[in-house]
Amino acid sequence: MAAELAASGLPATHTRWINDWQHDFPVTSQPYHALALATSAVADDVMAFYRQALDDGRISRIGGVFAHGAGGDAMLVALAVPDERLEAVALQVSSHASVNHNYEREAEFNLWFVVTGPDRAAVEAEIDSIERESGLKAIRLPMVRPYCIDLGFDLAADRHASRMRPQRKSCDALLPSDFALAALVEQGLPICDCPFAHWAEWLGTEEREVIDRLRAWIRQGQLKRFGVVVRHHELGFDANAMTVFDVPDEMADELGARLALQPGVTLAYRRMRHGQWHYNLYAMVHGRRREDVVALIDLITVRSGLKGFERRVLFSRRRFKQTGGRRFAAAIPRAAQTEEMSDVVSG
């Protein structure tokens, strides 16, 4: 394991601080002190490392990934952009705060992005706005069913090996009274001695209430995970492929469930078809080398029972934007909006 961790380019302890706490980040009064204790380190060094990792882009935040049914809405969208306009249109799209991922991919529909919002109407309105600005018609691909979503990256592998955990079929939606805390979870945990106490102060409640609610969301499945959210390009996983399949709708759930169990699949889900884009089953695979990802996709296709169905493999060419989702952003407490976040994050 030590040799594998060294392959990530980080000292073993630093790799653990990213790798081991993508899940199960301590939801305690002093989480960075808990990590220091677990790794025989000093809390100030742990916090300094995370500040640097945020600054250089290896991680995007320490926060949560909400389940599909927890609240708000998100939609995958694609545009067919003339090559000479691609950078300008990508810049327009990325300027929308509601857009959290924006990639050029190898397809006739070459710009792919995700729009998030508090509800479907807000998401549709954002896509309408992007269409007006760009003069291009979007294909809109709403989620039908997730099979596995955002399981984290294993830095000890040459190609990403997903961390399989039991996937709940559904969860209860958050209540409106939960939205302010959910917005903070999306925004990211401050890097300071008692970060949950800061959240409690912004919310006008007690630290214990914040911690108890977060633990309940994790236990009940509204939060699929709470921890370090990595940015794969900066960590050497820059061979990124979205594979899409055209399967009979009545077989999609069975095949999607098989797909989700395959080592190396980061995301697996079913989406609605859209006109000429007739694919309905999607999977994401990341790796360090393109040839390894191609070989893995071929293996996954066979093992999932998908051989023989129409398939497209869309590697990413350029990443224009990668941030966390913002389904609950409108509910961020005023204190968290007005306080200088850098003062809190830098301690």
C-alpha positions as a Markdown table, in Angstrom:
| # | Residue | x | y | z |
|---|---|---|---|---|
| 1 | Met | 0.0 | 0.0 | 0.0 |
| 2 | Ala | 2.8 | 2.4 | 0.8 |
| 3 | Ala | 4.2 | 2.2 | -2.8 |
| 4 | Glu | 0.7 | 2.7 | -4.2 |
| 5 | Leu | 0.1 | 5.8 | -2.1 |
| 6 | Ala | 3.5 | 7.2 | -3.1 |
| 7 | Ala | 2.4 | 6.9 | -6.8 |
| 8 | Ser | -0.1 | 9.7 | -6.1 |
| 9 | Gly | 2.9 | 12.1 | -5.6 |
| 10 | Leu | 2.0 | 12.9 | -2.0 |
| 11 | Pro | 3.6 | 11.8 | 1.3 |
| 12 | Ala | 1.6 | 8.9 | 2.7 |
| 13 | Thr | 0.1 | 11.0 | 5.6 |
| 14 | His | -1.0 | 13.7 | 3.2 |
| 15 | Thr | -2.5 | 11.1 | 0.9 |
| 16 | Arg | -4.5 | 9.7 | 3.8 |
| 17 | Trp | -5.9 | 13.1 | 4.7 |
| 18 | Ile | -7.3 | 13.3 | 1.1 |
| 19 | Asn | -8.0 | 9.6 | 0.4 |
| 20 | Asp | -9.3 | 8.2 | 3.7 |
| 21 | Trp | -11.7 | 11.0 | 4.6 |
| 22 | Gln | -13.6 | 11.4 | 1.4 |
| 23 | His | -16.1 | 9.4 | 3.4 |
| 24 | Asp | -16.7 | 9.4 | 7.2 |
| 25 | Phe | -15.1 | 12.8 | 7.8 |
| 26 | Pro | -15.4 | 13.4 | 11.6 |
| 27 | Val | -18.6 | 15.2 | 12.4 |
| 28 | Thr | -17.4 | 16.2 | 15.8 |
| 29 | Ser | -16.7 | 19.5 | 17.5 |
| 30 | Gln | -13.0 | 19.6 | 16.4 |
| 31 | Pro | -12.8 | 17.4 | 13.3 |
| 32 | Tyr | -9.3 | 18.5 | 12.3 |
| 33 | His | -8.0 | 17.6 | 15.8 |
| 34 | Ala | -9.7 | 14.2 | 15.3 |
| 35 | Leu | -7.8 | 13.6 | 12.0 |
| 36 | Ala | -4.6 | 14.7 | 13.7 |
| 37 | Leu | -5.1 | 12.1 | 16.4 |
| 38 | Ala | -5.9 | 9.4 | 13.9 |
| 39 | Thr | -2.7 | 10.0 | 11.9 |
| 40 | Ser | -0.3 | 10.9 | 14.8 |
| 41 | Ala | 0.0 | 14.5 | 13.5 |
| 42 | Val | -0.6 | 18.0 | 14.8 |
| 43 | Ala | -4.0 | 19.7 | 14.1 |
| 44 | Asp | -2.4 | 22.9 | 12.8 |
| 45 | Asp | -0.5 | 20.8 | 10.2 |
| 46 | Val | -3.8 | 19.1 | 9.1 |
| 47 | Met | -5.5 | 22.4 | 8.7 |
| 48 | Ala | -2.5 | 23.9 | 6.9 |
| 49 | Phe | -2.6 | 21.0 | 4.5 |
| 50 | Tyr | -6.3 | 21.4 | 3.7 |
| 51 | Arg | -5.9 | 25.1 | 3.1 |
| 52 | Gln | -3.1 | 24.5 | 0.7 |
| 53 | Ala | -5.0 | 21.7 | -1.1 |
| 54 | Leu | -8.0 | 24.2 | -1.5 |
| 55 | Asp | -5.6 | 26.9 | -2.8 |
| 56 | Asp | -3.9 | 24.6 | -5.4 |
| 57 | Gly | -7.2 | 22.9 | -6.5 |
| 58 | Arg | -6.5 | 19.4 | -5.4 |
| 59 | Ile | -9.7 | 19.5 | -3.4 |
| 60 | Ser | -12.8 | 21.7 | -4.1 |
| 61 | Arg | -14.1 | 21.7 | -0.5 |
| 62 | Ile | -14.8 | 19.6 | 2.6 |
| 63 | Gly | -18.5 | 19.1 | 2.5 |
| 64 | Gly | -21.4 | 16.9 | 1.5 |
| 65 | Val | -22.9 | 15.2 | -1.5 |
| 66 | Phe | -26.7 | 15.1 | -1.3 |
| 67 | Ala | -28.7 | 12.2 | -2.6 |
| 68 | His | -30.9 | 12.7 | -5.7 |
| 69 | Gly | -34.1 | 12.8 | -3.7 |
| 70 | Ala | -32.9 | 15.0 | -0.8 |
| 71 | Gly | -34.2 | 18.2 | -2.4 |
| 72 | Gly | -33.6 | 20.7 | -5.2 |
| 73 | Asp | -33.0 | 19.6 | -8.7 |
| 74 | Ala | -30.2 | 19.1 | -11.2 |
| 75 | Met | -30.1 | 18.3 | -14.9 |
| 76 | Leu | -27.4 | 17.2 | -17.4 |
| 77 | Val | -27.4 | 19.4 | -20.5 |
| 78 | Ala | -25.5 | 19.3 | -23.8 |
| 79 | Leu | -24.9 | 21.8 | -26.6 |
| 80 | Ala | -23.6 | 21.3 | -30.1 |
| 81 | Val | -21.2 | 24.3 | -30.4 |
| 82 | Pro | -19.3 | 25.2 | -33.5 |
| 83 | Asp | -15.6 | 24.8 | -32.8 |
| 84 | Glu | -14.8 | 28.5 | -33.4 |
| 85 | Arg | -17.4 | 29.5 | -30.7 |
| 86 | Leu | -16.7 | 26.8 | -28.2 |
| 87 | Glu | -14.5 | 28.8 | -25.7 |
| 88 | Ala | -16.8 | 31.8 | -25.8 |
| 89 | Val | -19.9 | 29.7 | -25.2 |
| 90 | Ala | -18.2 | 27.7 | -22.5 |
| 91 | Leu | -17.3 | 30.9 | -20.8 |
| 92 | Gln | -21.0 | 32.1 | -20.9 |
| 93 | Val | -22.2 | 28.8 | -19.5 |
| 94 | Ser | -19.6 | 28.7 | -16.7 |
| 95 | Ser | -20.6 | 32.3 | -15.7 |
| 96 | His | -23.9 | 30.9 | -14.4 |
| 97 | Ala | -23.6 | 30.1 | -10.7 |
| 98 | Ser | -26.1 | 27.3 | -11.1 |
| 99 | Val | -23.7 | 25.4 | -13.4 |
| 100 | Asn | -21.3 | 23.2 | -11.4 |
| 101 | His | -19.7 | 21.0 | -14.1 |
| 102 | Asn | -18.8 | 22.1 | -17.6 |
| 103 | Tyr | -16.7 | 20.0 | -20.0 |
| 104 | Glu | -15.9 | 19.7 | -23.7 |
| 105 | Arg | -16.4 | 16.1 | -24.8 |
| 106 | Glu | -15.7 | 14.1 | -27.9 |
| 107 | Ala | -19.1 | 14.1 | -29.6 |
| 108 | Glu | -21.2 | 16.2 | -32.0 |
| 109 | Phe | -22.8 | 17.5 | -28.8 |
| 110 | Asn | -19.5 | 18.8 | -27.5 |
| 111 | Leu | -20.3 | 20.9 | -24.5 |
| 112 | Trp | -21.7 | 19.1 | -21.5 |
| 113 | Phe | -22.7 | 20.7 | -18.2 |
| 114 | Val | -24.9 | 20.3 | -15.1 |
| 115 | Val | -27.4 | 22.9 | -14.0 |
| 116 | Thr | -28.6 | 22.8 | -10.3 |
| 117 | Gly | -31.3 | 24.7 | -8.6 |
| 118 | Pro | -33.9 | 24.7 | -5.9 |
| 119 | Asp | -36.5 | 23.0 | -8.1 |
| 120 | Arg | -37.2 | 21.9 | -11.7 |
| 121 | Ala | -38.7 | 25.3 | -12.7 |
| 122 | Ala | -35.5 | 27.2 | -11.7 |
| 123 | Val | -33.3 | 24.7 | -13.5 |
| 124 | Glu | -35.4 | 25.0 | -16.7 |
| 125 | Ala | -35.3 | 28.8 | -16.5 |
| 126 | Glu | -31.5 | 28.7 | -16.3 |
| 127 | Ile | -31.2 | 26.4 | -19.3 |
| 128 | Asp | -33.6 | 28.8 | -21.2 |
| 129 | Ser | -31.3 | 31.6 | -20.3 |
| 130 | Ile | -28.3 | 29.8 | -21.6 |
| 131 | Glu | -30.1 | 29.0 | -24.9 |
| 132 | Arg | -31.0 | 32.6 | -25.4 |
| 133 | Glu | -27.4 | 33.8 | -24.7 |
| 134 | Ser | -25.8 | 31.2 | -26.9 |
| 135 | Gly | -28.4 | 31.0 | -29.7 |
| 136 | Leu | -28.1 | 27.2 | -29.4 |
| 137 | Lys | -30.7 | 24.6 | -28.6 |
| 138 | Ala | -29.8 | 22.4 | -25.7 |
| 139 | Ile | -30.6 | 18.7 | -25.1 |
| 140 | Arg | -32.0 | 18.3 | -21.6 |
| 141 | Leu | -31.4 | 15.0 | -19.9 |
| 142 | Pro | -33.2 | 14.7 | -16.6 |
| 143 | Met | -32.3 | 12.0 | -14.1 |
| 144 | Val | -34.7 | 9.0 | -14.1 |
| 145 | Arg | -32.8 | 6.9 | -11.5 |
| 146 | Pro | -29.4 | 6.9 | -9.9 |
| 147 | Tyr | -27.6 | 3.6 | -9.4 |
| 148 | Cys | -24.4 | 5.0 | -7.8 |
| 149 | Ile | -23.3 | 8.6 | -7.5 |
| 150 | Asp | -20.1 | 10.3 | -6.2 |
| 151 | Leu | -18.3 | 7.6 | -4.3 |
| 152 | Gly | -15.0 | 9.3 | -4.1 |
| 153 | Phe | -11.6 | 8.6 | -5.7 |
| 154 | Asp | -9.1 | 6.0 | -4.5 |
| 155 | Leu | -5.7 | 7.6 | -5.0 |
| 156 | Ala | -4.0 | 4.3 | -4.3 |
| 157 | Ala | -5.0 | 3.0 | -7.8 |
| 158 | Asp | -3.6 | 3.7 | -11.2 |
| 159 | Arg | -7.2 | 3.9 | -12.4 |
| 160 | His | -10.0 | 5.0 | -10.2 |
| 161 | Ala | -11.5 | 2.3 | -8.1 |
| 162 | Ser | -14.9 | 3.3 | -6.8 |
| 163 | Arg | -15.7 | 2.8 | -3.1 |
| 164 | Met | -18.8 | 0.7 | -3.3 |
| 165 | Arg | -21.4 | 1.2 | -0.5 |
| 166 | Pro | -25.0 | 0.1 | -0.3 |
| 167 | Gln | -27.1 | 2.5 | -2.4 |
| 168 | Arg | -30.5 | 3.5 | -0.9 |
| 169 | Lys | -33.2 | 3.5 | -3.5 |
| 170 | Ser | -34.8 | 6.7 | -2.0 |
| 171 | Cys | -34.6 | 9.1 | 0.9 |
| 172 | Asp | -36.9 | 11.6 | 2.5 |
| 173 | Ala | -36.6 | 15.2 | 1.2 |
| 174 | Leu | -35.1 | 17.8 | 3.5 |
| 175 | Leu | -37.6 | 20.2 | 5.1 |
| 176 | Pro | -37.4 | 23.9 | 4.2 |
| 177 | Ser | -36.1 | 24.5 | 7.7 |
| 178 | Asp | -33.1 | 22.4 | 6.7 |
| 179 | Phe | -32.1 | 24.3 | 3.6 |
| 180 | Ala | -29.8 | 26.9 | 5.3 |
| 181 | Leu | -27.6 | 24.1 | 6.8 |
| 182 | Ala | -27.8 | 22.2 | 3.5 |
| 183 | Ala | -26.5 | 25.3 | 1.7 |
| 184 | Leu | -23.5 | 25.5 | 4.1 |
| 185 | Val | -22.8 | 21.8 | 3.5 |
| 186 | Glu | -22.7 | 22.5 | -0.2 |
| 187 | Gln | -20.5 | 25.6 | 0.3 |
| 188 | Gly | -17.9 | 23.8 | 2.3 |
| 189 | Leu | -16.7 | 23.4 | 5.9 |
| 190 | Pro | -14.5 | 26.2 | 7.3 |
| 191 | Ile | -11.0 | 25.2 | 8.2 |
| 192 | Cys | -10.6 | 26.3 | 11.8 |
| 193 | Asp | -10.6 | 24.7 | 15.2 |
| 194 | Cys | -14.4 | 24.4 | 15.7 |
| 195 | Pro | -16.0 | 24.7 | 12.2 |
| 196 | Phe | -19.4 | 23.4 | 13.1 |
| 197 | Ala | -19.6 | 26.1 | 15.8 |
| 198 | His | -19.2 | 28.7 | 13.0 |
| 199 | Trp | -22.1 | 27.1 | 11.2 |
| 200 | Ala | -24.2 | 27.1 | 14.3 |
| 201 | Glu | -23.4 | 30.8 | 14.9 |
| 202 | Trp | -24.4 | 31.7 | 11.3 |
| 203 | Leu | -27.6 | 29.7 | 11.7 |
| 204 | Gly | -28.4 | 31.1 | 15.2 |
| 205 | Thr | -28.4 | 27.7 | 16.8 |
| 206 | Glu | -26.2 | 25.4 | 18.9 |
| 207 | Glu | -23.2 | 23.4 | 17.7 |
| 208 | Arg | -24.7 | 20.2 | 19.0 |
| 209 | Glu | -27.9 | 20.8 | 16.9 |
| 210 | Val | -25.8 | 21.2 | 13.8 |
| 211 | Ile | -23.8 | 18.0 | 14.5 |
| 212 | Asp | -26.9 | 16.0 | 15.3 |
| 213 | Arg | -28.7 | 17.0 | 12.2 |
| 214 | Leu | -25.7 | 16.2 | 10.0 |
| 215 | Arg | -25.3 | 12.8 | 11.6 |
| 216 | Ala | -29.0 | 12.1 | 11.0 |
| 217 | Trp | -28.8 | 13.1 | 7.4 |
| 218 | Ile | -25.9 | 10.7 | 6.9 |
| 219 | Arg | -27.7 | 7.9 | 8.7 |
| 220 | Gln | -31.0 | 8.4 | 6.8 |
| 221 | Gly | -29.3 | 8.8 | 3.4 |
| 222 | Gln | -30.0 | 12.4 | 2.6 |
| 223 | Leu | -26.2 | 12.9 | 2.6 |
| 224 | Lys | -24.6 | 10.2 | 0.5 |
| 225 | Arg | -21.2 | 11.2 | 2.0 |
| 226 | Phe | -19.6 | 14.0 | 4.0 |
| 227 | Gly | -15.9 | 14.5 | 3.5 |
| 228 | Val | -13.1 | 15.7 | 1.3 |
| 229 | Val | -14.3 | 16.4 | -2.3 |
| 230 | Val | -11.3 | 16.0 | -4.7 |
| 231 | Arg | -10.7 | 17.4 | -8.1 |
| 232 | His | -9.5 | 14.5 | -10.2 |
| 233 | His | -7.5 | 16.4 | -12.8 |
| 234 | Glu | -5.2 | 18.0 | -10.2 |
| 235 | Leu | -4.6 | 14.5 | -8.7 |
| 236 | Gly | -3.6 | 12.9 | -12.0 |
| 237 | Phe | -6.9 | 11.3 | -13.0 |
| 238 | Asp | -7.3 | 13.3 | -16.2 |
| 239 | Ala | -8.5 | 10.5 | -18.5 |
| 240 | Asn | -12.2 | 11.0 | -18.0 |
| 241 | Ala | -14.9 | 9.2 | -20.0 |
| 242 | Met | -18.6 | 9.3 | -20.0 |
| 243 | Thr | -20.0 | 6.1 | -21.6 |
| 244 | Val | -23.6 | 6.1 | -22.8 |
| 245 | Phe | -25.7 | 3.0 | -23.8 |
| 246 | Asp | -29.0 | 2.6 | -25.6 |
| 247 | Val | -30.8 | -0.2 | -23.8 |
| 248 | Pro | -34.5 | -1.1 | -23.7 |
| 249 | Asp | -36.2 | 0.9 | -21.0 |
| 250 | Glu | -37.6 | -2.2 | -19.3 |
| 251 | Met | -34.1 | -3.6 | -18.9 |
| 252 | Ala | -32.4 | -0.3 | -17.8 |
| 253 | Asp | -32.8 | -0.8 | -14.0 |
| 254 | Glu | -31.4 | -4.4 | -14.1 |
| 255 | Leu | -28.5 | -3.4 | -16.3 |
| 256 | Gly | -27.9 | -0.1 | -14.4 |
| 257 | Ala | -27.7 | -2.0 | -11.1 |
| 258 | Arg | -25.1 | -4.4 | -12.6 |
| 259 | Leu | -23.1 | -1.4 | -14.0 |
| 260 | Ala | -23.0 | 0.3 | -10.6 |
| 261 | Leu | -21.3 | -2.8 | -9.1 |
| 262 | Gln | -18.4 | -2.8 | -11.4 |
| 263 | Pro | -15.0 | -1.6 | -10.0 |
| 264 | Gly | -14.0 | 1.6 | -11.6 |
| 265 | Val | -17.5 | 3.0 | -12.2 |
| 266 | Thr | -17.7 | 6.4 | -10.5 |
| 267 | Leu | -21.3 | 7.2 | -11.5 |
| 268 | Ala | -24.1 | 5.1 | -13.0 |
| 269 | Tyr | -27.6 | 6.4 | -13.7 |
| 270 | Arg | -30.5 | 6.3 | -16.1 |
| 271 | Arg | -31.6 | 9.5 | -17.9 |
| 272 | Met | -34.4 | 10.4 | -20.2 |
| 273 | Arg | -33.8 | 10.2 | -23.9 |
| 274 | His | -33.9 | 13.4 | -26.0 |
| 275 | Gly | -34.7 | 13.3 | -29.7 |
| 276 | Gln | -31.7 | 12.2 | -31.7 |
| 277 | Trp | -29.8 | 11.6 | -28.4 |
| 278 | His | -31.4 | 8.2 | -27.7 |
| 279 | Tyr | -29.1 | 6.9 | -25.0 |
| 280 | Asn | -30.6 | 6.2 | -21.6 |
| 281 | Leu | -27.9 | 4.5 | -19.4 |
| 282 | Tyr | -24.8 | 6.4 | -18.4 |
| 283 | Ala | -21.5 | 5.5 | -16.6 |
| 284 | Met | -18.4 | 7.5 | -15.7 |
| 285 | Val | -14.9 | 6.1 | -15.5 |
| 286 | His | -11.7 | 8.0 | -14.6 |
| 287 | Gly | -8.1 | 7.0 | -14.9 |
| 288 | Arg | -4.6 | 8.2 | -15.3 |
| 289 | Arg | -4.2 | 6.9 | -18.9 |
| 290 | Arg | -6.7 | 6.8 | -21.8 |
| 291 | Glu | -5.8 | 3.3 | -22.9 |
| 292 | Asp | -6.5 | 2.0 | -19.4 |
| 293 | Val | -9.9 | 3.6 | -19.3 |
| 294 | Val | -10.8 | 2.2 | -22.7 |
| 295 | Ala | -9.8 | -1.3 | -21.6 |
| 296 | Leu | -11.7 | -0.9 | -18.4 |
| 297 | Ile | -14.9 | 0.3 | -20.2 |
| 298 | Asp | -14.7 | -2.7 | -22.5 |
| 299 | Leu | -14.4 | -5.0 | -19.5 |
| 300 | Ile | -17.3 | -3.3 | -17.6 |
| 301 | Thr | -19.5 | -3.5 | -20.7 |
| 302 | Val | -19.0 | -7.3 | -20.9 |
| 303 | Arg | -19.4 | -7.9 | -17.1 |
| 304 | Ser | -22.5 | -5.8 | -16.9 |
| 305 | Gly | -24.3 | -7.7 | -19.7 |
| 306 | Leu | -24.2 | -4.6 | -22.0 |
| 307 | Lys | -22.2 | -6.1 | -24.8 |
| 308 | Gly | -24.3 | -5.9 | -28.0 |
| 309 | Phe | -26.1 | -2.7 | -27.1 |
| 310 | Glu | -25.3 | 0.5 | -28.9 |
| 311 | Arg | -22.6 | 2.4 | -27.0 |
| 312 | Arg | -20.7 | 5.7 | -27.2 |
| 313 | Val | -17.6 | 6.6 | -25.2 |
| 314 | Leu | -17.2 | 10.4 | -24.8 |
| 315 | Phe | -13.8 | 11.4 | -23.4 |
| 316 | Ser | -13.4 | 14.9 | -22.0 |
| 317 | Arg | -11.1 | 17.2 | -23.9 |
| 318 | Arg | -11.2 | 20.3 | -21.6 |
| 319 | Arg | -12.6 | 21.1 | -18.2 |
| 320 | Phe | -14.1 | 24.6 | -18.1 |
| 321 | Lys | -15.7 | 24.4 | -14.6 |
| 322 | Gln | -15.9 | 21.9 | -11.7 |
| 323 | Thr | -17.5 | 23.0 | -8.5 |
| 324 | Gly | -20.0 | 21.5 | -6.1 |
| 325 | Gly | -23.7 | 21.5 | -6.7 |
| 326 | Arg | -25.8 | 24.5 | -5.5 |
| 327 | Arg | -29.3 | 23.2 | -5.0 |
| 328 | Phe | -29.8 | 25.0 | -1.7 |
| 329 | Ala | -27.6 | 28.1 | -2.3 |
| 330 | Ala | -30.5 | 30.6 | -2.0 |
| 331 | Ala | -30.8 | 29.6 | 1.7 |
| 332 | Ile | -27.2 | 30.5 | 2.7 |
| 333 | Pro | -27.5 | 32.5 | 6.0 |
| 334 | Arg | -26.8 | 36.2 | 5.6 |
| 335 | Ala | -24.0 | 36.0 | 8.1 |
| 336 | Ala | -22.2 | 33.4 | 6.0 |
| 337 | Gln | -22.7 | 35.6 | 2.9 |
| 338 | Thr | -21.3 | 38.7 | 4.5 |
| 339 | Glu | -18.5 | 37.4 | 6.6 |
| 340 | Glu | -15.1 | 37.2 | 4.9 |
| 341 | Met | -14.9 | 33.5 | 4.3 |
| 342 | Ser | -11.2 | 33.7 | 3.8 |
| 343 | Asp | -10.7 | 34.8 | 7.4 |
| 344 | Val | -12.4 | 31.7 | 8.6 |
| 345 | Val | -10.8 | 29.3 | 6.2 |
| 346 | Ser | -7.3 | 30.6 | 6.8 |
| 347 | Gly | -7.9 | 30.5 | 10.6 |
